[in-house]
Amino acid sequence: MPAHATLLPQPYPAAVSDLATAQALFTSAVQAHERGDLAAAERGYRAALRHAPDRPSIVANLATVLFQLGQFAASRELCLDVLERQPGAAALWVRLGNAQSRLQQAEEALQSYQRALAIDSDDVEALTNTAHLLEAEGRMAEALTHLDRVLAITPDHAEARNNRGNVLADLDRFDEALADYRRAQTTAPQAALACWNEALCRLHTGDFAGGWPLYHHGWAAGQRGQAPAFTQKPWDGSEHADTLLVWGEQGIGDQILFSTLLDDLGNRVRQLVVALDARLLPLYRRSF
């Protein structure tokens, strides 16, 4: 979403009437952007640019809209074009890095973020996105350094706190990771993802009693596919329930792994119904 509705300075004068028109168009575009009307926002930003060409704030917001529309190459080319004339616009280096990252140009994206940080060493978005790319490349120590910097600037940055937990978990610093996940849970919209990551961390370390109760947060965090739409209440674990449905929520590998629990489960209910991937039916029929 756009960060501001004020035009940033540019290195050449603009007519007062043009600037006033650009500001009005820009403000209207920001309002459309904030209510999610990306098509109207794009039109408004482009109209504003015609009255105040190369304004970094307009270009940055237009690049963001193009990114949100999935037009990553267009967002990249827009930023590259303006940066040739205004290489000191840190926000455009960040937007360029974002587009390059989605275009699978990780090294170029890292370079763009570093250009932004050379201009503004406290640019939180550049620091956070750099850490994300470094983490994806397995450069955990470097990622941790950038996330520490973000949290030194904004201690309540939930995304950075959550990501820091992931990095610490990858470094086998599990107690520190759990502390970060718990702190990230206090801030939406990261709460569900932080709960999910805490669940995985606890399960990884063998803390099943602490991990399984948090596992359902994977649905809200977008990590477990579509949440179940059953009207029946979830099973509470009671003995000798009447009929229990177990369904294969995740992939074939998980359905095979958890099938080892079915015999024990069948002893606790009167009737067990299992729904699973059709490709596994022959295997299940032979095994049960």
PEQUI-V719799 format. One record per residue. N is the residue number from 0. PHI is phi in degrees with one decimal (NA if undefined). BURIAL is I if it has 16 or more other ideal C-beta (glycine too) atoms within 10 Angstrom, else O. D_LAST is the distance of its C-alpha to the last C-alpha in Angstrom with 1 decimal. Layout:
n | phi | burial | d_last
N | PHI | BURIAL | D_LAST
N | PHI | BURIAL | D_LAST
This chain:
n | phi | burial | d_last
0 | NA | O | 53.0
1 | -63.3 | I | 56.7
2 | -89.2 | O | 58.1
3 | -160.6 | O | 61.6
4 | -126.6 | I | 64.1
5 | -121.6 | O | 67.2
6 | -71.7 | I | 68.5
7 | -81.1 | O | 68.8
8 | -63.0 | O | 72.1
9 | -131.4 | I | 72.7
10 | -78.9 | O | 75.4
11 | -141.3 | O | 77.6
12 | -73.9 | O | 79.2
13 | -125.2 | I | 78.1
14 | -59.9 | O | 80.3
15 | -59.2 | O | 80.1
16 | -65.9 | O | 79.3
17 | -63.6 | O | 76.6
18 | -64.9 | I | 75.1
19 | -64.1 | O | 75.2
20 | -64.9 | I | 73.6
21 | -61.0 | I | 70.9
22 | -63.9 | I | 70.2
23 | -65.0 | O | 69.9
24 | -64.7 | I | 67.5
25 | -63.8 | I | 65.5
26 | -61.2 | O | 65.2
27 | -63.1 | I | 64.1
28 | -65.5 | I | 61.5
29 | -61.2 | I | 60.2
30 | -62.8 | O | 59.8
31 | -64.3 | I | 57.9
32 | -61.2 | I | 55.7
33 | -68.9 | O | 55.0
34 | -92.4 | O | 53.9
35 | 87.3 | O | 51.6
36 | -89.1 | O | 53.7
37 | -67.1 | O | 53.4
38 | -63.9 | O | 55.3
39 | -67.2 | I | 58.3
40 | -63.4 | I | 58.2
41 | -61.0 | I | 58.3
42 | -60.8 | I | 61.3
43 | -65.9 | I | 63.0
44 | -65.1 | I | 62.7
45 | -65.8 | O | 63.9
46 | -65.3 | I | 66.9
47 | -63.0 | I | 67.7
48 | -64.2 | I | 67.7
49 | -65.5 | O | 70.3
50 | -95.3 | I | 72.6
51 | -141.7 | I | 71.7
52 | -59.2 | I | 70.4
53 | 67.8 | I | 68.3
54 | -59.9 | I | 68.0
55 | -56.4 | I | 65.2
56 | -65.5 | I | 63.9
57 | -69.0 | I | 63.7
58 | -62.7 | I | 62.2
59 | -61.9 | I | 59.6
60 | -70.3 | I | 58.5
61 | -64.0 | I | 58.5
62 | -61.1 | I | 56.4
63 | -65.8 | I | 53.9
64 | -61.5 | I | 53.7
65 | -59.7 | I | 53.2
66 | -61.7 | I | 50.4
67 | -67.9 | O | 48.7
68 | -82.6 | O | 49.1
69 | 82.0 | O | 47.2
70 | -93.2 | I | 50.5
71 | -67.0 | I | 50.2
72 | -65.1 | O | 52.5
73 | -64.6 | I | 55.1
74 | -62.9 | I | 54.9
75 | -62.0 | I | 55.4
76 | -66.3 | O | 58.3
77 | -59.2 | I | 60.0
78 | -64.6 | I | 59.9
79 | -59.5 | O | 61.1
80 | -62.0 | O | 64.0
81 | -75.9 | I | 65.3
82 | -66.0 | I | 64.7
83 | -61.0 | O | 67.1
84 | -99.8 | O | 69.8
85 | -134.3 | O | 68.5
86 | -69.4 | O | 66.6
87 | -90.9 | O | 67.2
88 | -86.5 | I | 64.8
89 | -59.6 | I | 62.0
90 | -61.0 | I | 59.9
91 | -73.2 | I | 59.9
92 | -63.6 | I | 58.7
93 | -66.3 | I | 55.7
94 | -62.9 | I | 55.0
95 | -63.3 | I | 55.4
96 | -61.0 | I | 52.9
97 | -60.7 | I | 50.4
98 | -66.0 | I | 50.7
99 | -62.5 | I | 50.6
100 | -61.5 | I | 47.4
101 | -70.8 | O | 45.6
102 | -90.6 | O | 47.0
103 | 63.5 | O | 45.3
104 | -109.4 | I | 48.8
105 | -62.6 | O | 47.9
106 | -66.3 | O | 50.9
107 | -63.3 | I | 53.3
108 | -62.9 | I | 51.8
109 | -59.9 | I | 52.4
110 | -64.7 | O | 55.9
111 | -65.6 | I | 56.5
112 | -62.4 | I | 55.3
113 | -66.5 | O | 57.6
114 | -63.0 | I | 60.5
115 | -63.1 | I | 59.8
116 | -71.3 | I | 59.7
117 | -67.5 | O | 62.9
118 | -85.3 | O | 64.5
119 | -138.8 | O | 62.8
120 | -68.4 | O | 61.1
121 | -103.0 | O | 59.7
122 | -69.9 | I | 57.9
123 | -64.4 | I | 54.7
124 | -65.2 | I | 52.9
125 | -64.8 | I | 53.9
126 | -64.5 | I | 52.8
127 | -64.2 | I | 49.4
128 | -71.1 | I | 48.6
129 | -62.2 | I | 49.9
130 | -59.8 | I | 47.5
131 | -61.9 | I | 44.6
132 | -67.4 | I | 45.5
133 | -64.4 | I | 46.1
134 | -62.7 | I | 42.7
135 | -62.6 | O | 41.0
136 | -89.8 | O | 43.0
137 | 79.4 | O | 41.9
138 | -93.6 | I | 45.5
139 | -67.1 | I | 44.5
140 | -61.8 | O | 47.8
141 | -67.7 | I | 49.8
142 | -60.3 | I | 47.4
143 | -62.6 | I | 47.8
144 | -60.2 | O | 51.6
145 | -68.1 | I | 51.7
146 | -68.0 | I | 49.4
147 | -61.1 | O | 51.7
148 | -66.0 | I | 54.6
149 | -58.8 | I | 53.1
150 | -73.6 | I | 52.4
151 | -70.0 | O | 55.9
152 | -81.3 | O | 57.3
153 | -131.6 | O | 54.9
154 | -59.0 | O | 53.0
155 | -98.3 | O | 51.0
156 | -74.3 | I | 49.7
157 | -65.3 | I | 46.0
158 | -63.2 | I | 44.7
159 | -64.9 | I | 46.5
160 | -64.0 | I | 45.3
161 | -64.5 | I | 41.6
162 | -64.6 | I | 42.1
163 | -62.6 | I | 43.8
164 | -59.2 | I | 40.8
165 | -62.6 | I | 38.6
166 | -64.3 | I | 41.2
167 | -63.1 | I | 41.5
168 | -63.1 | I | 37.7
169 | -65.3 | O | 37.8
170 | -90.4 | O | 40.7
171 | 62.6 | O | 38.5
172 | -102.3 | I | 41.0
173 | -69.4 | I | 38.3
174 | -62.2 | O | 40.5
175 | -68.3 | O | 43.0
176 | -62.6 | I | 40.3
177 | -62.4 | I | 39.0
178 | -63.7 | O | 42.6
179 | -68.3 | I | 43.1
180 | -61.0 | I | 39.9
181 | -65.7 | O | 41.0
182 | -69.5 | I | 44.5
183 | -67.3 | I | 43.2
184 | -68.4 | I | 41.3
185 | -82.2 | O | 44.6
186 | -126.2 | O | 45.5
187 | -77.0 | O | 44.0
188 | -92.5 | O | 42.6
189 | -82.5 | I | 41.3
190 | -58.8 | I | 39.8
191 | -63.8 | I | 36.3
192 | -65.6 | I | 36.1
193 | -66.6 | I | 37.4
194 | -64.0 | I | 34.9
195 | -62.3 | I | 32.1
196 | -64.9 | I | 33.7
197 | -63.3 | I | 34.1
198 | -57.9 | I | 30.4
199 | -62.7 | I | 29.5
200 | -62.9 | I | 32.3
201 | -66.4 | I | 31.1
202 | -63.5 | O | 27.4
203 | -62.2 | O | 28.9
204 | -91.8 | I | 30.9
205 | 88.2 | O | 28.2
206 | -87.3 | O | 29.6
207 | -68.6 | O | 26.3
208 | -63.3 | O | 28.1
209 | -87.5 | O | 30.7
210 | -85.1 | I | 28.6
211 | -62.7 | O | 25.7
212 | -62.2 | O | 28.2
213 | -95.3 | I | 30.0
214 | -63.4 | I | 27.1
215 | -65.4 | I | 27.5
216 | -64.5 | I | 30.9
217 | -59.5 | I | 29.4
218 | -66.3 | I | 29.5
219 | -64.8 | O | 33.2
220 | -83.8 | I | 34.0
221 | 74.3 | O | 32.6
222 | -108.1 | O | 30.1
223 | -129.7 | I | 26.8
224 | 71.7 | O | 27.5
225 | -81.4 | O | 27.9
226 | -64.9 | O | 27.4
227 | -62.4 | O | 25.2
228 | -109.8 | O | 27.2
229 | -69.2 | O | 25.3
230 | -84.6 | O | 27.8
231 | -72.2 | O | 25.8
232 | -72.3 | O | 26.4
233 | -60.9 | O | 24.0
234 | -64.6 | O | 22.1
235 | -96.7 | O | 24.4
236 | 87.6 | O | 21.9
237 | -70.2 | O | 22.9
238 | -73.3 | O | 21.1
239 | 56.6 | O | 19.8
240 | -63.5 | O | 20.2
241 | -68.2 | O | 19.9
242 | -125.8 | O | 17.6
243 | -124.2 | I | 16.5
244 | -99.1 | O | 15.9
245 | -114.0 | I | 14.4
246 | -121.4 | O | 15.7
247 | -80.8 | I | 15.9
248 | -74.5 | I | 19.5
249 | -108.4 | O | 20.2
250 | -76.4 | O | 19.7
251 | -59.5 | O | 16.8
252 | -58.5 | O | 17.4
253 | -67.6 | O | 17.1
254 | -66.6 | I | 13.9
255 | -71.6 | I | 12.4
256 | -57.7 | O | 14.3
257 | -80.5 | O | 13.4
258 | -63.7 | I | 9.6
259 | -66.0 | O | 10.3
260 | -93.4 | O | 11.5
261 | -66.5 | O | 8.9
262 | -61.4 | O | 8.2
263 | -62.6 | O | 12.0
264 | -65.7 | O | 12.6
265 | -62.0 | O | 10.8
266 | -77.0 | O | 13.1
267 | -106.7 | O | 16.0
268 | -132.9 | I | 15.9
269 | -74.7 | O | 16.1
270 | -139.1 | O | 14.0
271 | -115.4 | I | 11.8
272 | -114.2 | O | 12.2
273 | -119.1 | I | 11.1
274 | -110.3 | O | 13.7
275 | -151.5 | I | 13.6
276 | -60.2 | O | 15.5
277 | -58.2 | O | 15.3
278 | -66.9 | O | 15.4
279 | -93.4 | I | 11.9
280 | -56.8 | O | 10.3
281 | -58.4 | O | 10.1
282 | -64.2 | O | 8.6
283 | -65.1 | O | 5.8
284 | -64.5 | O | 5.5
285 | -72.1 | O | 5.9
286 | -86.5 | O | 3.8
287 | -123.2 | O | 0.0
